């Protein structure tokens, strides 16, 4: 698996990338209180749209971890 079009946000806690010459962006998240990475597809081909999805996902998961949900 190779990462292409990699974009790093929030001091490396969010990494957006495409892979294997496919247009859809994936996100890799690193959250305090969670071991390892969370990797998901954003299901978006636009970097701007993928960024919004990734940041929303990060904020939602961070809230859940902080509040034990």
C-alpha positions in Angstrom: 0.0 0.0 0.0 1.4 3.4 -0.9 0.3 6.8 0.3 -0.2 9.4 -2.3 -1.3 13.1 -2.1 -0.6 13.1 1.7 -1.8 16.1 3.7 -1.0 16.5 7.4 -3.4 18.4 9.7 -3.5 19.3 13.4 0.2 18.6 14.1 0.0 15.1 12.5 -3.0 13.9 14.4 -5.0 13.8 11.1 -3.4 12.5 7.9 -5.4 12.6 4.7 -4.1 10.6 1.7 -5.1 8.7 -1.4 -3.7 5.3 -2.2 -3.1 3.0 -5.1 -3.9 5.6 -7.8 -7.5 5.8 -6.5 -9.2 9.2 -6.2 -10.9 8.7 -2.9 -9.3 10.2 0.2 -8.7 8.1 3.4 -8.0 9.5 6.8 -5.6 8.2 9.5 -6.3 9.6 13.0 -4.2 9.5 16.2 -6.2 10.2 19.3 -5.0 10.5 22.9 -6.6 7.8 25.0 -6.7 5.4 22.0 -4.0 2.9 21.1 -2.9 2.9 17.5 -4.5 4.6 14.6 -8.0 4.8 13.3 -8.2 4.5 9.5 -11.3 5.2 7.5 -12.3 6.3 4.1 -13.8 9.8 3.8 -15.7 8.6 0.7 -14.7 12.0 -0.9 -12.7 12.8 -4.0 -12.2 16.4 -3.2 -9.5 17.4 -0.7 -11.6 20.2 0.7 -14.6 17.9 1.3 -12.3 15.1 2.7 -10.8 17.7 5.1 -14.2 18.6 6.5 -15.1 14.9 7.0 -11.8 14.1 8.6 -11.9 17.0 11.0 -15.5 16.3 12.0 -14.7 12.6 12.6 -11.6 13.6 14.7 -13.7 16.0 16.8 -16.5 13.5 17.3 -14.2 10.6 18.3 -12.2 12.9 20.6 -15.4 14.0 22.3 -16.5 10.3 22.8 -13.1 9.3 24.2 -12.9 12.2 26.6 -16.4 11.5 27.9 -16.1 7.7 28.0 -18.8 7.2 25.4 
